[in-house]
């Protein structure tokens, strides 16, 4: 198997201080911890000067909401933390502190020691800055800051939260960097699990430096106490290999009071050896064979309409409509070279909520046919089935029965679109590929699995619909979403899991004969790397992958699309 990873001999990630820049940059060390306590009890009285938060679960503001099990279904949340302000330094009574707030949510209220100091703060390019007089703080004593938040935002895994209390009298903040010599932060069988922690000491007071290593299944695997830091230091960390199974690990390095900084990175350890047992339905292959036979009995009723106003000097554009399983009409747009001949062709399948338009690929000047198809339930193929993309939306549609479940029909929509593309007069049917990201990544794998030798190449970026049994263990939000699905459809969780076993592409991956390119982002907490590799490692055809160590879900879209298209050019020879 050919393996492609980032061509970096050194990965260096700099400490993210805040979204402040230029004239907005605040000087001084941060006094607020990254680790807070959190409650779903929105009726709490935030104006209390003190209340017991010790039994609340913890949340790290330097890690994405989704990674910790919180998302838009959490209507209102209360966050609280204690902190201390040292007396050392100049007279801070006459010079106010500055609180820079920029959380990926809406902050409804902020209380400091029982006093309201802010409200209705939105996430924005530059933080909201609140001036805090010194007389509102307790020096060398415990202070309590409490927030009520709502509208927790989707992050894709890359956290940009910033919540910092500073004062000019406290020297400029310390910084942490993590450094590994491994390309794409990826370690293989014979590699030592080594990396470096660089600490830049700019403050006046020593701080405790610590490290925690957490698996993608949220188990703490290792910890380390680096001791009291009083000067610039560099530490080499060697992890014990026997503690680390093949998988993905979150390394968090942080300081503990009186000043707080944090840096994190993800590493991959032998991702090609990740193995998950088959948990597909016992009749999986015959079930899909019968489904394909059922679709074959339905007339295509294909209509192709040339959109003359949207063509250009190199491409003609067609609106394509056809009938798929359950007699649902599906719409797509085909972009065809004007010149004569037969050309390689790419079927583009959509991400969740993604709406292809008649102009989506009109600027592609390559001698290739692009066919962008919208599955049922997604615009413009949503005239009959239109569940939307809310909490109980398309992914939940009729999940109580595998025969009626949305993805049974969606996979057939992709297969039928493939047949139309292959039979088009200008298509070279020996050079056809499928490509998609997120939900589209799962659809591309499913299409390749069900199409057999009809497809020569498959590009899958951060795929959904993979290893759905483990998805909820790695990503708690998915387990919570399934609970809402079960309530909406009045069925047991076991019923949902039974349905998902029919559409989980991990269980179909061994059927793929096409060449495959797989892109995975280590910070992705929508479609974590584990679930993608669980499917990828079951593919027996020629395959390769690329890991993007600092990106989240589809944040890598531009770069990965370029890499995926290079792969297609190579395989399809155009």
N, C-alpha and C positions, 0 to 999 in steps of 0.2 A: 504494500500500500504506500502510495506517495503521501508524504506528510508536509503540509505547508503551514508555517507559523511566521509570525512577524519577524522580519529580518532586523532585529535589534540585538546587538551584542550586549547592550546595557539598557536596562529599564530604570529610569529615575523619575520618581514622582515627587513633586514639590508640595509642601504643606499648603492646603487651602485655608487661608485665614478668614476671609469673609468676602462678600461681594463689594466691599468698599474699594474705591480707587481715587487717585488724584486728590482733589481738595476735600473729598469726603472721607479720606482715610483717617481712622481714629488711632491715636497713639496710646500705647499702654498695654500691659498684660491683661488677659481675660480672667475675670473673677468668677465666671459662671461655669459649673460643671457641664460636661456633655451628657452625662447620665442623669436622667430625671426619673420621677415616679409619675405614673399615669393612671387615670380612672375614667370609666365610662359613665360615672354618676354625674350627670349634668346639673343636678339640683344642689350640689355642694355650695356652701356660702363662701365665696372666694375672699370676702372681706374679713374673715377671721384672721387675726394676727398670727395664729399658730394652730395647727391641727396635725394629727398623727398621719403621716404618709408612709410610714415604714412598711406597712403590709401591702401597699400598692405594688403592682408589677413595675419593673424598670423599663425605661425606653432610652435609647441613645439617639440624641438629636443629630449626631454625625452619621447616622445610618438611615437608609430610606425607610419610609413608613411601611411599605409593603413587606420589606424583608422582616419586619417585626410584627406583622399580622394586622396592620391597620390600613384602612382604605376608605373610599367614599361612603360606604355603608355606615361608617361611624359618624353619626350626625353631629354630636358634640362630645368633645373630650376635655378633660382637665389634666393639666400637667403642673407639677410642682417640684421644687428642689430647694435644698438648703445650701447656703454658702457663707463664707466669712470674709470680712474685709480687714486686712492687717492695719494696725495703727502706724506702722513705719512709713516714713516719707514726709513730704511737706504738709502743711496745714490744708486738709481737704475740705474744711468747712466752708471756705470762701470760693473754692473752685469746684464746679459740679462734675459729677461722673457722667458718662455717656453710655446709654444702653442702645446698642444697634440690633434691631430686630428684623429678620428676614427669613421667615419660615414658609415652607411650601404648603401653605394652608391660609385660612383667614383667621387672624387672632382677634377674638371678640373682646376680650378684656385681659388686662395685666394688673395684678395686685402685688405690691411690694410691702411686706410687713403690715398687711391689712389696708394699705392705702392704694387707691386706684391711680395708676400712672400712665395708662394707655388703653386705647380701644380701637376696634375696626381697622386693623393693620393688614394690608394685603401683601402677598409676595410680589416683588417688583425688581427691576434691574439693580437698583441701589437700595440699601436698607433704610428702614424707618429709624430715625435717631431720636431718642428721648433723653432730655436732660434730667438728671437725677441729683437734687441737692444732697450734700453730705449729711444734712440733719435727718434725712429719711432712712439712713443706714445705721446699723449697729456695728461698731468697730470692735474687733476681736471677740465678737459674739455671733451667734447663729442668726442669719437672716433667712426669710422665707419669701420666695417669689412664686406666684401661682398664675397660670394662664388658663383661659377657656378658649378652645379653638374649634373650628368647623371647616368644612370643605377641604378635607385632606386631599392634596393633589397627587395625581399620578406622577411618578418620577422615572420609571423605567429602571430604577436601581442606582442612578447617579444622584446622590444626595447633595443638595445645595442649601441646606438649612444653615442659618447663621444666627447666633444669639450670644452677644458678647457685651459684658459690662467692663468698661475700661476707665482709666484716669491718666492724664498726662504725667502725673508724678510717678506713676509706675512705669519703669523703662519699657522700651519697645518689646513686643512679645517674642517669646522663644519660638523656635520652629523645629519641626520633626520631618525627616525625610526617610523613606524606605527605599532600599536599593538592592536589586538582584541582577546577577550577571546572566540569568537564564532568559533566552528569547521568549517573549510573550509570557513571562512569569510561569513557565511550564517546565516541570521537572520530570525526567524519565528514569527508568529503572536503575541506571548506574550513576545518576547525579546525586551529589550530596545536597541535602535539604538546607542550604545555607543562604542567608541574606544579611544585609547590614542595616543597622538603625543609626542614623546620624542625628545628633541633637545639637542644635545651635543655641547656646545660652546667652541671652541678651538681658535677662532680668537681674533684679537685686537679690532676690530670695531664692534659696535652693528649692527644688521640687522633686517629688518622687516620680520616677518613670517606670511604667509597667507595660506588659504586653499580654494579650489574650489571643489564642488561636481557636477559631470556632469552625466546625465542619459545616457543609451546606445542609446537613440535617439538624443544625442548630445545637450540636453537642460541643461543649468546651473540651478541646483535645489537649491543650497545653497552655501554661501560663508562665510568666517570668517577671521577676522583680529586679529591675536594674539598679535599684538603690537611689540614694539622694544625689541629684545632679547639681553641681555648683559651677560647671565650666563646660565648654564644648566637649562632646564625647562622641566616639564612634564605637558601636558594639557589633560584633559578628555573632549572629544567632545560628546555631546548628540544631535543627530539629531531629529528634530520634525517629528514624524511618519506621521502626516497628509500631509506632503509634499512629501511623498515617496510612490508611488504605487508599487505593486509587480513588480520586475524587477531587473536590474543590474546597479550599480552606480560606477563611476570612481572617486576616491578621490585623489586629487593632493595637496600635501603640499610643499610649496616652499618659498624661501627667495627672497627679493627684495633688491638689491644693498647695499653697493658696491660689496658684494660677493654673489655668487649664488649657491644654492644647491636645490635639488628637490627629492622628493620621492612620489611614487604613489602606490595605491592598488585598487583592485576591490572588491566590496561586492555584495552579492546576498540578496535580500529581498523577502521572501515568493515566491520562484520560482515556487512552485507547484500551485500558484494561477494565474500565467500568463495565460491570455485567449485571444485568437484571434478569430474573427468571421470566420465562414466557407466562403471561397471565391472560392470554386471549381466550375468547369463547371457544369451547370445544369444537364447534361447527364453523369456525371462522372462515376457512377457505371455501367451503361449500355454500355458506351463507352469502358471501360476496359473489361467487359464481352465479348463484340464483338471482341475485340482484342485477347483475350485468345482463343476464338473459331476459329479465323483466324489462330492462331499459331497451334492449334490442328489439323488443316487440312494439315499441312506440315509434311512430313516424317522426323523422327529424323536423319536417315542415320548416326548413331553413329559408330565411329571407335575408338577402344581402342588399343593402341600399347604399349606393355610392354617395358620399357627402362631398359634393363638388366644391363647396365653399371652404372646406377644411383641408383639402389637399395642398401640396406645395410642389416645387419643381422636381422633387425626388420621390415623393410618396403620394399614393392614393389612399383615402380613408373610407372605410366601409362600416356601416352599422350592421351588425349580424344578430339576428334573432332566431332562436330555435326552440324546440320542445324537448324537455328532459323528463326524467322520472316523475311520475304522478301528474304528467301533462302540464308541468310548470314551464312557462315561457322564460327563457334566459336571454339576456342581452350582453353583447360584447362589442368591441371595436377592433377592427383589423387594419393594420397599417402596412401597405404593400408597395414595394419598389415599382416605379413606373416603367423601368426598362424591361425588355423582354428576357425571358429565361426562367429557370427554376432556382429557388433560393432556400437557404436554411430558414427555419421558423421556430419562434419561441412562444409558448403559451404562458402568459402571465396570470397568476392566480392571486386573489386579493388578501391583504391583511384584514384584521377584524375592523369593520366599519369603513374600510377603504373603498372609495367610490371612483372607479375608472371613468374617464370622460373621453369624448371624441377627440381630444387633443393630447391625450396622455403620452403618446409615443410619436407624435407627428414630427418632432424635431430630430429623431434618430435617422441619420443619413447613411447608416450602414446598409449594405445589400442583404437585408434580413427582413423577414416578415414577423411583425409583432402582433399577437392576438391577445388582447386584454379582456378577460371575461369576468363578469360579476356573478357570483354564485347566488342562489335563491336567498332572499332575505336581505340582500345588499343592493343598494342603488346601482343601476336602474332595474335590477331584476327583483324588485320588491313589491310588485303590484298585487300579488296574491298573498305571499308570506312576508310580513313586515313586523317582526317582533322588536325591532330596534336594538340598541346596544346598551341598555341600562343594566341594572343589577340582575334582573331576570330577563335577559334579552336573547339574542340569537343563539349564543352558546348553550342556553338552557332549553331552547324550543323543542317541546315534546320529548324531553329527555327520559320520560317515564316508560318509553317503549322503543327498543332499538330500531324496529321497522319504521317508526314514524319520526325518529330523531333527525334533526336538521342536517347533520353531517352525512347521513346515508345518502340523502338526495344531493347534497353539495358535492360529494365525491363523484357522483354520477354526472353532475353538471360539468365538472372538469373533464371527465372522460369523454363526454359527448362533444365538448368543445375541441378536445384533442382530435377526435375523428373528423370533425369539420375542417380543422386546420390541415390535417394530413391529406385530406381529399381535395383541397383547394388546388386549382389548376397551376398556380405558380409555386407551389410548395414542393421542395425536394423531400419526399417522405422518409428518406434515409438519414436526414439531418434535422431532427425535430427535438426540441428541449422543452422543459417546464421550469418555471422560476417563480419564487415567492418568498416573502418574509413574514415572520410571526405566524398568524393563522395561515397565511399564504405559504409559509415554510412547511407547515404540516400538510396542507393541500398538495404541495408539490411532491412531497414524499409519498402521499397516498396515491396520487395520480401515477407516479412512476411505478409503484408497487402493483397497482391494478391494471396498468397498461402493458406490462411485460416488455417485449422487444419493440413496441411501437415508439419508444422514446430512447434517444441516444444519450441525453445528458439531463441532469437534474441539479438545480441550484436551490439550496434551502438555507435561509438566513434566520437564525434565532427561532427555530420552529416550535409552534404550539402543537397540541394534540399528540405529544410524545410522552410515553411512560406516565400515563395519567394516574396510575396507582401510587407512584412515588411523588407525583407533582405536589400533592397536598402535604406530604411530609417535608418536602424541601421548601415549599411556599405555602405558608399557613393560610394566606388569603384565598387560595383555590379551595381549600377545605371549607372555609367559611362561605364561599360562593355556592358550593354544592349544597350546603345547608339551606340557603335561601331558595335554591332550585327545588329541593325536596318539599319545602313548605308551599311553594307556589303550585307544584304539581301533585301535592298530597300523596307523596310516595316515600318509601324508605330510602335511606342512603345506599343500602345494598342494591336496590333497584337501579339507582343511578350508576353505581359502579359496574353493574352487570351490563348496562347499555354502553358505557364507555369502553368496555373490553372489545366491542365490535369495531370501534373507530380509532382505537389507539394505534398509531402508525408504528410504534415499536414492535407490535405483534405482526406487522405486515412487511417490515423492512427487509427481511430475508428474501422476499419475492422480487426485489428490485434487481434489474439487470443493467440499467443505465449507469453511466459514469456519474459520480456524485461529488459536488462541492458543498461543504457545510461550513457556515460561519457561526461562531459562538462568542459572546461577550461575557467576561467574567463577572461584571457587576450586574448582569441581567437578572432581575428578580420577577419578571413576568414569565419568561420561559427560561429558567435557569439552565446553566451549562449541563448539569447532571442529566436532565431529562432528554436533551438533545443528543448527548453522547450515548445514552442508553439505547436510543434508536439507531444512531449512526454505527455503533459497534456491531450491530446485527446485520449490516449490509455486507453482502459477499462480493459484490461487483467492485470494479476499480473505484477508488474514492480518495478524497483528500479533505483536509480541513484547515481552517485558519482561526486562531484565537486572538481576540482583541482584548488585552488585559485591563484597559482602563475605561471601557465603554459599558453602557447599560443597554436596555432593550431597544433595539432599532435606532439607538443613538449613532450606531456605526453604519446606518443605512447607506450613506453616500459612499463611504470607503468600501463597504462590503459589496455594494452594487457594482462598483468598478472592478473589484476582484472577481466577482461572480461573472461579469461580462467578459473579462479576460479568459476565464475558464471556458466559457461557451465559445468564444472565438477559436480557442485552441481545439476543442473537441469537435465543433461543427465545421471548422475550417473555413472561416470567412474573414 
